[in-house]
Amino acid sequence: DTWRYAFEEALDEVQGIYAQKFKEEIEANTDHEIQLFPYGTLGESADIMEQAQDGILQFVDQSPGFTGSLIPEAQVFFVPYLLPQDTETLASFFRNSKAINEMFPTLYADQGLELLTMFPEGEVAITTKEPFKTPEDLDEVKIRTMTNPLLVESYKAFGATPTPLPWGEVYGALQTNIIQGQENPMFFIESTKMYEVTDYVTRIGHNNFTTAVMANKDFFEDLSDEDRQAIRDAADAAFAHIIDYQKGLTEASVEKIKEAKPSMTFTTLSEEERQPFKDAAGEVEAKFLEMTGDSGKEILDQMKEDLKTAEDATQS
Ligand code: 6CS
């Protein structure tokens, strides 16, 4: 059969590199073929998720940034300063976490989705038209967020005016000054030329971009044991590949941006400067618990435990 797989980025961006490796593995180890649908070919993130739930697509990559209304607990990835930036710790966390590998699959299954993997896409940086160092500087600044209620709460807590939008509207909205900033990992800021419509890149260390790949659950369950195993193996191989692929990617992207636009200003806030943003995180965590109740608390507690385990494992 030919299986259809849609994702939220271009073929040469992180989700596309993951998808290409997944395709390669499936085609080498099964009788099936994978047809890839990069961003824009089938609509926005919300559209491809719907198509995967309907079974029109067999596979979809949708980031928790867009899954929040479907699975409120997936908003946990937007509690600021929860995830570490160290890539080794992150990889170990995603590989071994009970929250990721045992708890989230149940929540996705309730929505007709078989969660195959979650992986990190890099430190999230904020690009703006004016410089900022404090929450006060962000007063009245409209920052685009993915359509995730908790991410909206984060930017409120950071002092800004969050504006949730689908990705396709971001470049134009910056160009016309409907918004004055956005957040994304460095590779994406470079590849989508966000530097053309903003002038400052600020790293406050508040998050690392997470994405998720899943299959339509009915499709997955109807497969043979061998095919299901081949899919799991392909997801594992693609995970290892994408972790490796991202080594040095942030730094290389910074260099490319500087080359394309020498006047682009890069600022990394110091620990002290980050403190007011860190202080705001507690409020966002409380909102998360308010939105998700006991099941959210269970996931958050488990994630914290899993993160500690990952940190201990990578330090030793
Ligand atoms: O900001 C966004 O909407 C997009 N950012 C990334 C890194 N991937 C896909 C997503 O649509």
Residues whose N, C-alpha, C, O or C-beta is under 5 A from the ligand:
A	BS01	6CS	E8 M146 W167 E183 P185 F188
